[in-house]
Amino acid sequence: MLNAGAAERTREETAGGSDEELVARIATGDERAFRDFAERYTGLIFSVAWRMSQSRAAAEDIVQETLLRLWQKAGDYDAKRGASVKTWLCRIATNLCIDEKRKGGREYGGELPETADPSEGAQKTMETKQTGEIVGRVLQDLPERQRSALILFHYEGMSVKEIAEVLQTTPKGAERLLDRSRQALRRELEGYKGVL
Amino acid sequence: MMNVKQLEQILTIYGADMARWPEESRGPARALLTESQDARNLYKQAESLDRALNAFTPPPLPTGLAVRVANESLMRARSTKKKSGFSLPKFSFVSKGFWMPAGGLVAVTAAVVLMFLSPHNAVQTGDAPDVTTFIQTLGQQASAEEQELQETDAVIAMLDNAAQTPPQQVNPDGNATSDEMMKTLFDDGNGQDDDSWLQKL
């Protein structure tokens, strides 16, 4: 399932220029370009950060910190190195999530969304919610890089090559992370009745 | 031809969505799924895992989050810049090319003005007598020092002459004997006998 923000991003990209153009303008101190960029990518960063941390407050902090880094380091971005702005941004956000969790300064996990769509029926909604909570718990127990790989691939629609860029590994390495994360997830979820 | 093991590996890496699979593996996988029940079972398991993952959804994006975090990030960036103290102005020589020649012109003009206004330029004429007086003073000081040296030499010569007179009789520790001292003290200088002073009493 791709993030709902993906379609929104594609639509927004027509305004304000390409990602690379925006970053180039941000590097010169263009606040307008920075605000356009924030509008375009806040959804993506929030989604990644929330799934990594499962905390709304932590996710908002990560969004802000990521955008601050972008403002300060936009001049360092070099499109010729091959990484897209999106993967560069996801690398910043993912590293911040991992660092934050390693520091242990904030309690992660356990803060899950209220409900999906009430019109689907109470029983179905409850089941979906419970499944989501269980998946969230199991994801939290995965090693950080495995969790990051799975989140970027499954939820954000990134390719193996892009994940390799974000996690600074080879495409084969990214495939190994995905393979292990799915295996571990399946193993754990099999212990919960009715989830799989 | 793909086998079940290879299909399983693709499913554990990429999940059940064939659109995410490597393109070259899709055709062989479809062929395997039509003829193998084991392959279909594995595919269903992968689908159920994907469904479970899809149930894990984030809360809706907080309203106005993009604007808020953009404002806060810019504020933090400004405060960080202020805390860091002095920073050089950012001149872009590419987009604002006039800065370089303009800066150079200002620097050269400032150097020329300073050269003419500098107090070192006023030395040449009016100060010449002062310099002459100063040299004369130095000459006088040198003469005085020479005179002092001559006087010192004279004193040293006198002391040398005094050292050449015959030494007094001394006892082993280098002092004059008590008899000699007494003779010196009471000798009237006419060469009389030593006992004559008693007679005077």
Interface residues (C-beta under 8 A of the other chain):
Chain A: M1 G5 T28 G29 E31 F34 R35 A38 E39 T42 G43 F46 S47 W50 R51 R56 A59 E60 V63 Q64 L67 L68 W71 Q72 P113 E114 A116 T128 K129 T131 G132 I134 V135 G136 L139 L150 F153 H154 Y155 V160 E175 L178 D179 R182 Q183 L185 R186 L189 V195 L196
Chain B: Q9 T12 I13 Y14 G15 R20 Q45 S48 L49 D50 A52 L53 N54 A55 F56 T57 P58 P59 P60 L61 P62 L65 A66 V67 V69 A70 E72 S73 L74 R76 A77 K90 S92 S95
